[in-house]
Amino acid sequence: MSIELAPKEKEGRAIFVLIPLLIMHLALLSFQITDPTGMLLIRRWVLTAQSPLINGSSQISAAVRGVWTNYIELHGAREENRQLQDTIRQLSLQQKQMEEMRQENNRLRQLLSVTELSPVATLGARVVARTPDYLSNVLYINRGQRDGIQVNAPVMSGVGIVGRVVLVSNQDSQVQLITNPDASVGVMLDRTRLPGVLRGSGNSLLELNYISNTEQVELGDRVVTSGLDGVYPKGLPVGKVVESHKGNSVFLIIKVEASTDLIHLEEVSVMSGEQK
């Protein structure tokens, strides 16, 4: 018994068979047909299909390379910035050290110029300590008995007298400043050669005593050592007059400002007592 297929079913089967045959035929033709440039048609189709993928992959790769390059450059910039900051700090420290050396050199030059006026030998020293209370007017230097320092040895700065040694140990000494209330210095006015006694008051101003009311003392008059106290040689700078007026007694009230900045003193010169 035979079964006959309906016409529509036969047509459907024919189409399913025909379509794969056509595709296979076109594929075979694409391996043989070339475009006007001589490129095989199948190759052009493949390139056309791959183009979006290739472009996308290229853009992603470029983006990744850009991010990596930026990271490397940023890391390098940070490292370079750190190195520059280190260099700046080193240069700043060197500049401060050079400025400190310059200032110290200037102070030592001043100290040398004043000590040349001394008739006796001098010895350089550094201030190593001072008492906490400013009104005590005492400091310590790094010279002592082993260096030949003796009690009552005059102490000078680069611009004038500082005080005298009152205590001596083997390695250091205590210096009583001229501003100390217990200190006194034989002095005279450089312009008129009037002698007097300069006493400490516990503050920055000194008191010049025993100058008669009849004498003419002008502001700015220089005060130097008289050499009459048996401690300080004659002619050393002490300070200048900043106040002068008549008192209730027969003497003028005279205030003197010390030549030396005793608060910021760092280096001094001690007179040994030996003649040059």
NORSUL-V18424 format. One record per run of one state. SS is the DSSP state (h for helix, s for strand, l for the rest). FROM is the first residue (numbers start at 1). TO is the last residue. If there is no record, write none. Layout:
SS;FROM;TO
SS;FROM;TO
This chain:
l;1;6
h;7;30
l;31;33
s;34;34
l;35;39
s;40;40
h;41;115
l;116;119
s;120;130
l;131;133
h;134;136
l;137;137
s;138;141
l;142;144
h;145;147
l;148;153
s;154;156
l;157;160
s;161;168
l;169;172
s;173;177
l;178;183
s;184;189
l;190;194
s;195;199
l;200;204
s;205;209
l;210;211
s;212;212
l;213;221
s;222;225
l;226;236
s;237;246
l;247;250
s;251;258
l;259;266
s;267;275
l;276;276
